């Protein structure tokens, strides 16, 4: 389990704590999602519905003693597979290891729940995100041309990536 070795190394160096999110953090999750550069933004009601959904696993990353997360990740679970719906770290908190800590904690929770495969889609041009996923062992398994709408009206390709956890 190559991904597990990487997970263990990252958890030791994690600069923050991770924990499960619930509906009380819906507004904050929506605000974080707005910092993610997505064309379609989530509103607090949509975030609350996702956080209340038993098939959704949501984790936050917290700096120091902060009560509100500096980032979050949400995955939808179906049988022994899951898909990352969104992962965002606040703009002012990027490049400090929070995304690694967040993803490491989330992968550990998914694996503990018996998830064998994890999928995600990421904009091909998002080099930081693609690099993060590759560090954890995600492999490209597909490509969707013109998947993401851009503010200028153009569309960007999405990479479909998979990580085998089991």
C-alpha positions as CSV (number, residue, x, y, z in Angstrom):
1,X,0.0,0.0,0.0
2,X,2.2,2.7,-1.3
3,X,-0.4,5.4,-0.6
4,X,-0.5,4.3,3.1
5,X,3.3,4.9,3.4
6,X,2.9,8.4,2.0
7,X,-0.1,9.0,4.3
8,X,2.0,8.0,7.4
9,X,4.8,10.3,6.4
10,X,2.5,13.3,5.8
11,X,0.5,12.8,9.0
12,X,3.7,13.0,11.1
13,X,4.6,16.3,9.4
14,X,1.0,17.7,9.4
15,X,0.9,21.3,10.6
16,X,-2.7,21.2,11.6
17,X,-5.5,18.9,12.9
18,X,-8.3,17.4,10.8
19,X,-11.8,16.5,11.9
20,X,-15.2,15.7,10.7
21,X,-17.5,18.6,9.7
22,X,-21.2,18.9,10.3
23,X,-24.1,21.1,9.4
24,X,-23.1,23.8,12.0
25,X,-20.2,24.6,9.6
26,X,-22.3,24.9,6.4
27,X,-21.9,28.7,6.1
28,X,-18.2,28.5,6.6
29,X,-17.8,25.6,4.1
30,X,-19.8,27.6,1.5
31,X,-17.5,30.6,2.1
32,X,-14.4,28.4,1.6
33,X,-15.9,26.9,-1.5
34,X,-16.3,30.4,-3.0
35,X,-12.5,30.7,-2.6
36,X,-11.9,27.6,-4.7
37,X,-12.2,29.3,-8.1
38,X,-15.2,27.2,-9.2
39,X,-17.6,28.4,-11.9
40,X,-20.6,27.1,-9.9
41,X,-20.5,28.1,-6.2
42,X,-22.2,26.2,-3.4
43,X,-24.6,28.2,-1.2
44,X,-25.0,27.5,2.6
45,X,-28.2,25.5,2.1
46,X,-26.5,23.2,-0.4
47,X,-23.6,22.7,1.9
48,X,-25.9,21.9,4.8
49,X,-27.7,19.3,2.7
50,X,-24.4,17.7,1.7
51,X,-23.1,17.8,5.3
52,X,-26.3,16.1,6.5
53,X,-26.2,13.4,3.9
54,X,-25.2,10.1,5.4
55,X,-23.4,9.1,2.1
56,X,-21.1,12.2,2.3
57,X,-18.0,12.2,4.4
58,X,-16.7,15.7,5.1
59,X,-13.5,16.7,6.8
60,X,-12.0,20.0,7.7
61,X,-8.4,21.1,8.5
62,X,-8.0,23.4,11.5
63,X,-5.0,25.6,12.2
64,X,-3.9,25.8,15.8
65,X,-6.9,26.2,18.1
66,X,-9.2,27.6,15.4
67,X,-12.9,26.7,15.7
68,X,-13.6,27.1,12.0
69,X,-11.7,25.1,9.3
70,X,-9.1,26.6,7.0
71,X,-10.1,24.1,4.4
72,X,-12.4,21.2,3.7
73,X,-12.9,18.0,1.6
74,X,-16.1,16.2,0.8
75,X,-16.6,12.8,-0.7
76,X,-19.7,10.9,-1.6
77,X,-19.6,7.2,-0.8
78,X,-21.3,4.5,-2.8
79,X,-20.7,0.9,-1.8
80,X,-16.9,0.4,-1.6
81,X,-16.1,3.5,-3.8
82,X,-16.1,7.2,-3.2
83,X,-15.7,10.4,-5.2
84,X,-14.2,13.6,-4.0
85,X,-16.8,16.3,-4.6
86,X,-14.7,19.2,-3.6
87,X,-11.5,20.1,-1.8
88,X,-10.5,23.7,-0.9
89,X,-8.0,25.4,1.3
90,X,-8.6,29.1,2.1
91,X,-6.5,31.4,-0.1
92,X,-4.5,32.9,2.8
93,X,-3.6,29.4,4.1
94,X,-2.3,27.8,0.9
95,X,1.2,26.5,0.5
96,X,1.6,25.6,4.1
97,X,0.9,21.9,4.1
98,X,-2.8,22.1,5.0
99,X,-4.0,20.4,1.8
100,X,-1.6,17.5,2.4
101,X,-2.8,17.2,6.0
102,X,-6.4,17.4,4.9
103,X,-6.2,14.8,2.2
104,X,-4.1,12.5,4.4
105,X,-6.7,12.6,7.1
106,X,-9.6,12.1,4.7
107,X,-7.9,9.1,3.0
108,X,-7.4,7.5,6.3
109,X,-11.1,7.9,7.3
110,X,-12.2,6.6,3.9
111,X,-9.9,3.6,4.2
112,X,-11.1,2.9,7.7
113,X,-14.7,2.7,6.3
114,X,-13.7,0.1,3.8
115,X,-13.5,2.3,0.7
116,X,-11.4,0.5,-1.9
117,X,-11.3,3.1,-4.7
118,X,-11.5,6.9,-4.7
119,X,-12.2,9.0,-7.8
120,X,-12.0,12.7,-8.5
121,X,-12.1,15.2,-11.3
122,X,-9.7,18.1,-11.5
123,X,-9.1,20.8,-14.1
124,X,-6.2,19.8,-16.2
125,X,-4.6,23.2,-15.8
126,X,-4.7,23.2,-12.0
127,X,-1.1,22.2,-11.6
128,X,-1.1,22.5,-7.8
129,X,-4.1,20.2,-7.3
130,X,-2.9,17.7,-9.9
131,X,0.6,17.6,-8.2
132,X,-1.0,17.0,-4.8
133,X,-3.1,14.1,-6.1
134,X,-0.1,12.5,-7.9
135,X,1.9,12.8,-4.6
136,X,-0.7,10.7,-2.9
137,X,-0.6,8.1,-5.7
138,X,-3.7,9.1,-7.8
139,X,-3.4,8.0,-11.4
140,X,-5.2,9.5,-14.4
141,X,-7.8,7.1,-15.7
142,X,-9.8,9.4,-18.0
143,X,-10.2,12.8,-19.5
144,X,-13.3,15.0,-20.1
145,X,-12.9,17.6,-22.8
146,X,-14.7,20.9,-22.2
147,X,-15.9,19.8,-18.8
148,X,-15.3,22.9,-16.7
149,X,-16.9,26.3,-17.7
150,X,-14.5,29.2,-17.4
151,X,-15.4,32.8,-16.6
152,X,-14.5,33.9,-20.1
153,X,-17.0,31.5,-21.6
154,X,-14.4,28.9,-22.7
155,X,-14.3,25.4,-21.3
156,X,-11.4,23.4,-19.7
157,X,-10.7,19.7,-19.7
158,X,-11.0,17.6,-16.6
159,X,-8.7,14.8,-15.6
160,X,-10.4,11.8,-14.0
161,X,-8.1,10.3,-11.4
162,X,-8.3,7.2,-9.2
163,X,-6.6,6.0,-6.1
164,X,-6.9,2.4,-4.9
165,X,-7.1,2.4,-1.1
166,X,-7.6,-1.3,-0.5
